[in-house]
Amino acid sequence: MRRLGRPSSRRGFLALTAGVGAAMTVGAAGWARLAGASTGRVLASEGPLPEPFGVPLPVPPVARPVRGEGGADVYEVEQREGRVEILPGRKTTVWGYDGIFPGPTFVARSGRRTVLRVRNGLAVPTVTHLHGGVTPPESDGYPTDLLLPARCSPGGPSQAHDGMGDDGMGDDGMGDEHDGRVSIGYRTYEYPLPQRAATLWYHDHRMDFSAPQVWRGLAGFFLIGDEEEARLPLPGGDRDVPLMLCDRSFEEDGSFRHPAPAPTSAPAPGHGHDAFPDGVLGDVQLVNGAPWPVLEVSATRYRFRFLNASNARRYRLRLEAEGGRPGGRFVQIGSDGGLLGAPQSLAAIDMAPGERCDAVVDFAGFPVGSRITLRNTAAEGGMRDVMRFHVVRRGRRGERDDSRVPARLAASFERLSPSAAMPVRVFDFRRTHTGGGGEGRQMWTINGRPFRTGAVLASPCLGSVERWRFSSDFHHPVHVHLAQFQVVARGGRPPAAADAGWKDTVDVRPYEVVEVLARFAGYRGRYMLHCHNLEHEDMAMMGNFQVV
């Protein structure tokens, strides 16, 4: 179950070439293509695809705590199979939290502890990671902290255990590289949430198997609120809409199609990705688990919490009205780590896997009956359509749209500044040739090395700010656990519009250096940085850092 820096044969890599020298030959048109296009290879579905804009947008249900305990909200959720209708007329087996896809949305409060007790009712081990959470290391979802299926316990649920020590907490130290916090049946994750209001998400993070397990449905929203955000006159209620964007492929019977073998065949780690080394792209666009859905809206303002939950697909989102006319602009109010200091008006939103963007869209200028399509101009063919908004009323009876976007959002927003005394660290995300002669292999690496559970790439001090430089030969969305950061430079130039605010994931484009100032607040212990192209992650593009 645990990879110890094991090299794997990736014959698919050998047909692909990449290197710093190639940047010298990429012209302006080539650069634009590399920077804007989605990476990966399309895995075509078997059987007919649904017609776009034929189903309503579903909204995931909000989870309810089972009890309050010691000033905490306690939730219970089960990972299990469910049969849902994603493609009209066909049933898909999903692996979902509570058997649904996306999983239930958790709505939490900044500074109030959330306790999540997870039962694994699947046939495979899992790991749950709260993406964007400032979380103690024992609850962060390290990829070898496995939750084994409940059926592994011969005594049933009463004999299952959460793998913690006598104090309920795991070992914070690095330990031996063979070690992981392994639980059977149940695991308790504790989220103290010492952080600002933000749109987070949770998903599977199991070593070597994140890509197929997230593809099958193990993901959902986790929303944090606070008093500062609550005081703002932003759209709320049913006009505050989470939108999980992801692509999938399907077999003819409606089941998910992914290159990894069936889960019962106990595949070797990474097996199945060889033919898709750059990542797997689906040919069906899903929003909240529905194909190309429609949301009926009033001619008022809406807040949309965009999440790119795709394995490898990138988005450049635009709004287009009927007849190809402009469909309005986005007013971005938040990023991965919460509210911006001030809103920014955008014609397009760029999102790599793992990134989030909170934006307000005002439909007041459109007459009733208007249809506005959300498009992905980074995609081709039918995947350029994402979803549609249908303006069906001026407003509900008695409804007044008193929402607005103030010129100042987060009064507490802090801008970090670099200093000469600040530690500088370099992380190069690259396809690396390992070995020699005809036996050499190409692997996804950080600083020339594939992931090893016992290796530490950096040891930042708790409470410190460091300057980290990410470089790349390809599209690599870099995600840093625990730390929040601000982008200060991209390719030697100022940050892009998509880099605004506090981030935990940043798109590093081909032959580009992105510099960030990262703050390591919260907890000591072992955390990770990795590529959030999930096929890359499964093929060893991860690294550890230890907060000391």
C-alpha positions as CSV (number, residue, x, y, z in Angstrom):
1,M,0.0,0.0,0.0
2,R,2.9,2.4,0.6
3,R,5.3,3.5,-2.1
4,L,8.9,4.0,-0.9
5,G,10.2,5.9,-3.9
6,R,9.6,2.9,-6.2
7,P,10.2,3.7,-9.9
8,S,7.5,2.5,-12.2
9,S,7.5,1.9,-15.9
10,R,5.7,4.7,-17.7
11,R,6.0,3.8,-21.4
12,G,3.5,6.6,-22.2
13,F,6.1,9.1,-21.0
14,L,8.7,8.0,-23.4
15,A,6.8,9.2,-26.4
16,L,6.6,12.7,-24.8
17,T,9.4,15.1,-24.5
18,A,9.7,18.2,-22.3
19,G,12.5,20.3,-20.9
20,V,13.6,23.8,-20.1
21,G,15.2,24.1,-23.5
22,A,11.9,23.7,-25.3
23,A,10.8,27.0,-23.8
24,M,13.3,28.7,-26.2
25,T,11.4,27.4,-29.2
26,V,7.9,28.2,-28.1
27,G,6.7,31.3,-30.0
28,A,3.9,33.7,-28.9
29,A,1.2,31.6,-30.4
30,G,2.6,28.4,-29.0
31,W,2.9,30.0,-25.5
32,A,-0.7,31.1,-25.6
33,R,-1.7,27.6,-26.6
34,L,0.3,26.0,-23.8
35,A,-0.9,28.5,-21.2
36,G,-4.6,28.3,-22.2
37,A,-5.3,24.7,-23.2
38,S,-6.4,21.9,-20.9
39,T,-3.9,19.2,-20.3
40,G,-4.4,15.5,-20.5
41,R,-6.0,13.1,-22.9
42,V,-9.7,12.6,-23.5
43,L,-11.1,9.2,-22.5
44,A,-14.1,8.8,-24.8
45,S,-17.4,7.5,-23.4
46,E,-19.1,4.4,-24.8
47,G,-22.6,4.9,-25.9
48,P,-24.6,8.1,-26.6
49,L,-24.0,11.3,-24.7
50,P,-26.8,13.4,-23.2
51,E,-28.1,16.5,-24.9
52,P,-26.8,19.7,-23.1
53,F,-29.2,21.8,-21.0
54,G,-31.7,19.0,-20.5
55,V,-31.7,18.6,-16.7
56,P,-32.0,21.1,-13.8
57,L,-29.0,21.9,-11.6
58,P,-29.0,19.9,-8.4
59,V,-27.6,21.4,-5.2
60,P,-26.0,19.1,-2.7
61,P,-27.9,18.7,0.6
62,V,-26.4,20.4,3.7
63,A,-25.2,18.0,6.3
64,R,-26.7,18.3,9.8
65,P,-24.7,17.6,13.0
66,V,-25.8,14.6,15.0
67,R,-25.0,16.4,18.2
68,G,-23.0,19.1,19.9
69,E,-20.2,18.0,22.1
70,G,-17.7,20.1,24.1
71,G,-18.2,23.2,22.0
72,A,-18.0,21.2,18.7
73,D,-20.4,20.2,16.0
74,V,-20.2,16.4,15.5
75,Y,-21.1,14.9,12.1
76,E,-21.3,11.3,11.0
77,V,-21.0,10.3,7.4
78,E,-20.5,7.0,5.6
79,Q,-18.5,6.4,2.4
80,R,-20.6,3.9,0.5
81,E,-21.8,3.0,-3.0
82,G,-24.9,4.6,-4.3
83,R,-27.0,4.3,-7.5
84,V,-27.8,7.6,-9.1
85,E,-29.1,8.8,-12.4
86,I,-26.4,11.1,-13.9
87,L,-27.1,10.2,-17.6
88,P,-30.8,10.3,-18.3
89,G,-32.3,6.8,-18.2
90,R,-29.2,5.1,-16.9
91,K,-27.9,4.4,-13.4
92,T,-24.3,5.1,-12.3
93,T,-22.7,3.5,-9.3
94,V,-20.9,6.2,-7.3
95,W,-18.6,6.0,-4.4
96,G,-20.0,8.8,-2.3
97,Y,-20.1,10.3,1.1
98,D,-23.5,9.1,2.3
99,G,-23.7,7.4,-1.2
100,I,-24.2,10.7,-3.1
101,F,-22.1,12.7,-5.6
102,P,-21.2,15.3,-4.7
103,G,-21.2,14.5,-1.1
104,P,-23.2,16.6,1.5
105,T,-22.1,20.2,2.0
106,F,-20.7,20.9,5.4
107,V,-21.4,24.4,6.7
108,A,-19.1,25.4,9.5
109,R,-18.2,28.5,11.5
110,S,-14.7,29.9,11.8
111,G,-13.1,29.0,15.2
112,R,-15.8,26.5,16.1
113,R,-14.5,22.9,16.1
114,T,-16.0,20.5,13.6
115,V,-15.7,16.8,14.3
116,L,-16.3,14.5,11.3
117,R,-16.7,10.8,12.0
118,V,-16.3,8.8,8.8
119,R,-17.3,5.2,8.3
120,N,-15.8,3.3,5.4
121,G,-18.5,1.1,3.9
122,L,-16.6,0.7,0.6
123,A,-14.5,-2.3,-0.4
124,V,-11.2,-0.2,-0.6
125,P,-9.2,1.9,1.8
126,T,-9.8,5.7,1.8
127,V,-8.3,8.9,3.1
128,T,-10.2,12.1,3.6
129,H,-8.5,15.5,3.0
130,L,-10.0,18.8,3.8
131,H,-8.6,20.9,1.0
132,G,-7.8,24.4,2.2
133,G,-8.2,23.5,5.8
134,V,-5.8,24.7,8.5
135,T,-5.9,21.3,10.2
136,P,-3.8,19.3,12.7
137,P,-1.5,16.8,10.9
138,E,-3.3,13.8,12.3
139,S,-6.6,15.0,10.6
140,D,-5.1,16.4,7.5
141,G,-5.5,13.3,5.3
142,Y,-1.9,12.2,4.8
143,P,-2.0,9.7,1.9
144,T,-0.9,6.7,4.0
145,D,-3.3,7.5,6.9
146,L,-5.6,4.9,5.6
147,L,-9.2,4.2,6.7
148,L,-9.7,0.5,6.0
149,P,-13.2,-0.9,5.1
150,A,-15.4,-1.6,8.1
151,R,-15.7,-5.2,6.8
152,C,-12.0,-5.7,7.6
153,S,-13.0,-5.8,11.3
154,P,-14.0,-9.4,12.2
155,G,-15.9,-8.2,15.2
156,G,-18.0,-5.7,13.2
157,P,-18.4,-2.0,14.0
158,S,-18.1,-2.5,17.7
159,Q,-14.6,-3.8,17.2
160,A,-13.6,-1.1,14.7
161,H,-11.3,1.6,15.8
162,D,-10.1,5.0,14.7
163,G,-6.3,4.3,14.9
164,M,-5.6,7.1,17.4
165,G,-3.6,6.8,20.5
166,D,-4.9,6.8,24.1
167,D,-5.3,10.5,24.0
168,G,-7.3,10.4,20.8
169,M,-4.5,11.9,18.8
170,G,-2.0,10.3,16.4
171,D,1.7,10.6,16.3
172,D,2.8,14.1,15.1
173,G,6.3,13.1,14.3
174,M,7.6,11.9,11.0
175,G,8.1,8.4,12.2
176,D,9.4,5.6,10.0
177,E,8.5,5.9,6.4
178,H,6.6,2.5,6.6
179,D,4.3,4.0,9.2
180,G,0.8,5.5,8.7
181,R,-2.1,6.2,11.0
182,V,-4.2,3.2,9.9
183,S,-7.8,3.0,11.1
184,I,-10.3,0.2,10.6
185,G,-14.0,0.9,9.9
186,Y,-14.2,4.4,11.4
187,R,-12.0,7.5,11.6
188,T,-12.5,10.7,13.5
189,Y,-11.2,13.9,11.8
190,E,-11.1,17.1,13.9
191,Y,-11.2,20.5,12.3
192,P,-10.6,23.4,14.7
193,L,-11.0,25.9,11.8
194,P,-8.7,28.7,13.0
195,Q,-9.2,30.5,9.6
196,R,-11.3,33.0,7.7
197,A,-14.5,32.3,5.9
198,A,-13.8,30.4,2.7
199,T,-15.1,27.9,0.2
200,L,-13.2,24.6,0.9
201,W,-13.8,21.1,-0.3
202,Y,-13.1,17.6,0.9
203,H,-12.0,14.6,-1.2
204,D,-10.2,11.3,-1.2
205,H,-6.4,11.5,-0.8
206,R,-5.4,7.8,-0.8
207,M,-1.8,7.0,-1.8
208,D,-1.6,6.0,-5.5
209,F,-5.4,6.0,-5.9
210,S,-6.7,9.5,-5.5
211,A,-7.5,9.9,-9.2
212,P,-9.9,6.9,-9.6
213,Q,-11.5,7.3,-6.2
214,V,-12.3,11.0,-6.7
215,W,-13.4,10.2,-10.2
216,R,-15.9,7.7,-8.7
217,G,-17.4,10.4,-6.5
218,L,-15.5,10.9,-3.2
219,A,-15.7,14.7,-3.0
220,G,-17.9,17.5,-1.6
221,F,-18.1,21.1,-0.4
222,F,-17.0,22.4,3.0
223,L,-18.0,26.0,3.6
224,I,-16.7,28.2,6.4
225,G,-18.4,31.3,7.5
226,D,-17.5,34.1,9.9
227,E,-18.9,37.4,11.3
228,E,-17.0,39.6,8.8
229,E,-18.5,37.8,5.8
230,A,-22.0,37.7,7.4
231,R,-22.0,41.5,7.8
232,L,-21.5,42.0,4.0
233,P,-24.7,42.5,1.9
234,L,-23.7,39.7,-0.5
235,P,-26.4,37.5,-2.2
236,G,-27.4,34.7,0.2
237,G,-29.9,32.0,0.8
238,D,-30.8,30.2,-2.5
239,R,-28.9,32.8,-4.4
240,D,-25.6,31.6,-2.8
241,V,-24.9,28.6,-5.0
242,P,-22.0,26.1,-4.9
243,L,-20.9,24.9,-8.3
244,M,-18.6,21.8,-8.5
245,L,-17.2,21.6,-12.0
246,C,-15.8,18.3,-13.2
247,D,-15.6,16.1,-16.2
248,R,-16.3,12.4,-16.4
249,S,-16.5,9.6,-19.0
250,F,-19.0,6.8,-19.0
251,E,-19.4,3.2,-20.1
252,E,-22.4,2.3,-22.3
253,D,-24.3,1.0,-19.2
254,G,-23.9,4.4,-17.4
255,S,-21.0,3.4,-15.1
256,F,-18.0,5.6,-14.7
257,R,-15.2,4.9,-17.2
258,H,-11.6,5.4,-16.0
259,P,-8.3,3.8,-17.1
260,A,-7.7,2.3,-13.6
261,P,-8.9,-1.3,-13.4
262,A,-12.1,-2.3,-11.5
263,P,-11.6,-1.8,-7.8
264,T,-12.0,-5.5,-7.0
265,S,-9.0,-6.4,-9.0
266,A,-6.5,-5.0,-6.5
267,P,-4.5,-3.0,-9.1
268,A,-0.9,-2.1,-8.5
269,P,-0.4,1.5,-7.5
270,G,-0.6,3.9,-10.4
271,H,-1.6,1.0,-12.7
272,G,-4.0,2.2,-15.5
273,H,-2.5,5.7,-15.7
274,D,0.3,4.6,-18.1
275,A,-1.7,5.5,-21.3
276,F,-2.9,8.8,-19.7
277,P,0.3,10.1,-18.1
278,D,-0.7,13.8,-18.7
279,G,-4.1,13.3,-17.0
280,V,-7.5,11.9,-17.8
281,L,-10.1,14.2,-19.4
282,G,-13.8,13.2,-19.6
283,D,-16.2,14.0,-22.5
284,V,-19.2,14.8,-20.3
285,Q,-19.2,18.1,-18.3
286,L,-20.8,17.8,-14.9
287,V,-21.9,20.5,-12.5
288,N,-22.9,19.3,-9.1
289,G,-23.0,15.8,-10.6
290,A,-25.4,16.7,-13.5
291,P,-24.5,16.9,-17.2
292,W,-24.7,20.4,-18.7
293,P,-27.5,21.5,-16.3
294,V,-29.8,24.5,-16.3
295,L,-30.3,26.8,-13.4
296,E,-33.5,29.0,-13.4
297,V,-32.6,32.4,-12.0
298,S,-34.4,35.7,-11.2
299,A,-33.1,38.9,-12.7
300,T,-31.1,39.6,-9.5
301,R,-27.5,39.0,-8.2
302,Y,-26.2,35.6,-7.5
303,R,-23.1,34.4,-5.7
304,F,-21.5,31.4,-7.3
305,R,-18.8,29.4,-5.5
306,F,-16.9,27.8,-8.4
307,L,-14.8,24.7,-7.7
308,N,-12.7,22.9,-10.2
309,A,-12.9,19.3,-9.0
310,S,-11.7,17.8,-12.2
311,N,-8.8,15.4,-12.3
312,A,-6.9,17.3,-15.0
313,R,-9.2,19.7,-16.9
314,R,-8.6,23.4,-16.7
315,Y,-11.3,26.1,-17.2
316,R,-11.5,29.5,-18.6
317,L,-15.1,30.5,-17.8
318,R,-17.0,33.1,-19.8
319,L,-20.7,34.1,-19.9
320,E,-22.3,34.2,-23.3
321,A,-25.9,35.3,-24.1
322,E,-28.0,34.0,-27.0
323,G,-26.7,34.8,-30.4
324,G,-23.1,34.9,-29.2
325,R,-23.5,38.2,-27.4
326,P,-21.6,38.9,-24.2
327,G,-23.4,37.5,-21.2
328,G,-22.0,39.8,-18.6
329,R,-19.0,39.9,-16.3
330,F,-18.0,38.1,-13.1
331,V,-17.3,40.2,-10.0
332,Q,-14.8,38.1,-8.1
333,I,-15.2,38.4,-4.3
334,G,-13.2,35.5,-3.0
335,S,-10.4,33.0,-3.8
336,D,-9.2,29.7,-2.2
337,G,-8.5,31.3,1.2
338,G,-11.6,33.5,1.5
339,L,-12.6,37.1,0.7
340,L,-10.5,39.4,-1.3
341,G,-9.7,42.8,0.1
342,A,-11.6,44.4,-2.8
343,P,-13.7,42.9,-5.6
344,Q,-12.4,42.7,-9.1
345,S,-14.4,42.7,-12.3
346,L,-13.4,39.9,-14.7
347,A,-14.5,38.9,-18.2
348,A,-13.2,35.4,-17.6
349,I,-12.3,33.2,-14.7
350,D,-9.2,30.8,-15.0
351,M,-9.3,27.7,-12.8
352,A,-6.9,24.8,-12.6
353,P,-7.8,21.6,-10.7
354,G,-8.3,22.3,-7.0
355,E,-8.8,26.0,-7.3
356,R,-11.9,27.9,-6.1
357,C,-13.3,31.3,-7.1
358,D,-16.3,33.1,-5.5
359,A,-18.0,35.4,-7.9
360,V,-21.2,37.5,-8.1
361,V,-23.1,37.6,-11.4
362,D,-25.9,40.2,-11.9
363,F,-28.7,39.0,-14.2
364,A,-30.7,42.3,-13.7
365,G,-29.8,43.5,-17.2
366,F,-31.4,40.5,-18.9
367,P,-35.1,40.4,-19.8
368,V,-37.2,37.5,-18.7
369,G,-36.7,34.5,-21.0
370,S,-33.0,35.2,-21.6
371,R,-30.6,32.3,-21.6
372,I,-27.0,32.8,-20.6
373,T,-24.5,30.0,-21.2
374,L,-21.4,29.4,-19.0
375,R,-18.7,28.3,-21.4
376,N,-15.2,26.9,-21.0
377,T,-13.0,28.5,-23.7
378,A,-10.1,26.3,-22.7
379,A,-12.0,23.2,-24.0
380,E,-12.9,21.9,-27.4
381,G,-16.1,20.7,-29.0
382,G,-19.1,19.9,-26.7
383,M,-16.9,20.4,-23.6
384,R,-16.9,24.2,-24.3
385,D,-20.4,24.2,-22.8
386,V,-20.6,24.0,-19.0
387,M,-24.1,25.0,-17.9
388,R,-26.9,27.4,-18.7
389,F,-28.7,30.1,-16.7
390,H,-32.4,30.8,-17.7
391,V,-33.8,34.1,-16.5
392,V,-37.4,33.1,-15.6
393,R,-38.7,36.0,-13.5
394,R,-37.9,39.6,-12.4
395,G,-38.0,38.4,-8.8
396,R,-40.2,36.3,-6.6
397,R,-43.3,37.9,-5.3
398,G,-42.4,40.4,-2.6
399,E,-38.6,39.7,-3.2
400,R,-36.3,42.7,-3.2
401,D,-32.7,42.4,-4.3
402,D,-31.0,44.5,-1.6
403,S,-27.7,42.7,-2.1
404,R,-24.7,44.5,-3.4
405,V,-20.9,44.1,-3.7
406,P,-19.2,46.7,-1.5
407,A,-16.0,48.3,-2.6
408,R,-14.3,46.9,0.5
409,L,-14.8,43.2,1.3
410,A,-12.3,42.0,3.9
411,A,-11.3,44.8,6.3
412,S,-8.9,42.3,7.9
413,F,-7.2,41.4,4.6
414,E,-3.4,41.4,5.1
415,R,-0.9,41.8,2.2
416,L,2.4,40.0,2.7
417,S,5.6,41.7,1.6
418,P,8.9,39.9,0.8
419,S,12.0,40.6,2.8
420,A,15.7,39.9,2.3
421,A,15.8,37.8,5.4
422,M,12.9,35.6,4.3
423,P,13.9,31.9,3.5
424,V,13.7,31.1,-0.2
425,R,13.0,27.6,-1.4
426,V,12.7,26.2,-4.9
427,F,10.4,23.4,-6.0
428,D,10.7,22.2,-9.6
429,F,7.8,20.2,-11.0
430,R,9.0,18.2,-13.9
431,R,9.0,15.0,-15.9
432,T,12.4,13.6,-15.1
433,H,14.5,10.9,-16.7
434,T,15.7,8.4,-14.1
435,G,18.2,5.6,-14.5
436,G,20.6,5.3,-17.4
437,G,20.8,3.9,-20.9
438,G,17.9,1.9,-22.4
439,E,16.7,1.1,-18.8
440,G,15.9,4.8,-18.0
441,R,12.4,5.9,-17.2
442,Q,10.4,9.1,-17.2
443,M,8.6,10.0,-14.0
444,W,6.7,13.0,-12.6
445,T,9.0,14.5,-9.9
446,I,9.6,17.4,-7.5
447,N,13.2,18.6,-7.6
448,G,14.1,15.5,-9.7
449,R,12.8,12.9,-7.2
450,P,9.6,10.9,-7.0
451,F,7.7,10.9,-3.7
452,R,9.1,9.1,-0.7
453,T,7.1,9.1,2.6
454,G,10.2,9.5,4.6
455,A,11.8,12.4,2.7
456,V,11.4,16.0,3.8
457,L,11.9,18.8,1.3
458,A,11.6,21.7,3.7
459,S,11.3,22.5,7.4
460,P,9.6,25.9,7.8
461,C,9.1,27.3,11.3
462,L,5.6,27.6,12.8
463,G,4.4,31.1,12.3
464,S,6.9,32.0,9.7
465,V,6.5,33.3,6.1
466,E,8.8,31.9,3.4
467,R,9.2,32.7,-0.3
468,W,8.6,29.6,-2.4
469,R,9.4,29.3,-6.1
470,F,7.5,26.8,-8.2
471,S,8.8,26.0,-11.7
472,S,7.4,23.6,-14.3
473,D,7.8,21.9,-17.6
474,F,4.0,21.4,-18.0
475,H,0.7,22.5,-16.5
476,H,1.0,21.6,-12.8
477,P,-1.6,23.0,-10.3
478,V,0.5,23.1,-7.1
479,H,-1.4,22.6,-3.9
480,V,0.2,23.2,-0.5
481,H,-1.5,21.7,2.6
482,L,-1.9,23.7,5.8
483,A,-0.2,26.9,4.5
484,Q,-2.1,29.8,2.8
485,F,0.0,31.9,0.4
486,Q,-0.1,35.0,-1.8
487,V,1.2,35.0,-5.4
488,V,3.8,37.8,-5.8
489,A,5.2,37.1,-9.3
490,R,4.4,34.9,-12.4
491,G,7.1,34.5,-15.0
492,G,8.9,37.6,-13.7
493,R,5.8,39.7,-14.1
494,P,3.0,40.7,-11.7
495,P,0.5,38.0,-10.7
496,A,-2.5,37.2,-13.0
497,A,-6.1,38.1,-12.2
498,A,-6.7,34.4,-11.1
499,D,-3.9,34.7,-8.5
500,A,-5.7,37.3,-6.4
501,G,-6.2,36.8,-2.7
502,W,-5.1,34.1,-0.3
503,K,-4.4,30.8,-2.2
504,D,-3.7,27.2,-1.4
505,T,-3.5,26.1,-5.1
506,V,-1.8,27.8,-8.0
507,D,-1.6,27.0,-11.7
508,V,2.1,26.8,-12.7
509,R,2.1,26.9,-16.5
510,P,4.7,25.4,-18.9
511,Y,8.2,26.8,-18.5
512,E,7.1,29.4,-15.9
513,V,8.2,30.3,-12.4
514,V,5.6,31.3,-9.9
515,E,6.7,32.9,-6.7
516,V,4.5,32.9,-3.6
517,L,4.8,34.1,0.0
518,A,3.5,31.2,2.2
519,R,2.5,31.5,5.8
520,F,2.9,28.5,8.0
521,A,0.3,29.1,10.8
522,G,-1.6,26.6,12.8
523,Y,0.2,23.5,13.7
524,R,3.5,21.7,13.8
525,G,3.9,18.4,12.0
526,R,4.2,16.7,8.6
527,Y,2.3,18.1,5.6
528,M,2.5,17.9,1.8
529,L,2.7,19.8,-1.4
530,H,1.8,18.1,-4.6
531,C,0.5,18.5,-8.1
532,H,-3.3,18.5,-8.1
533,N,-3.5,16.9,-11.5
534,L,-4.7,13.7,-9.8
535,E,-3.0,11.4,-12.2
536,H,0.3,13.2,-11.7
537,E,-0.2,13.0,-7.9
538,D,-0.8,9.2,-8.1
539,M,2.4,8.9,-10.2
540,A,4.6,10.3,-7.4
541,M,4.5,14.1,-7.9
542,M,4.3,14.8,-4.2
543,G,6.6,16.0,-1.4
544,N,6.7,16.4,2.4
545,F,7.4,19.5,4.4
546,Q,7.7,19.5,8.2
547,V,6.5,22.5,10.2
548,V,8.9,22.8,13.2
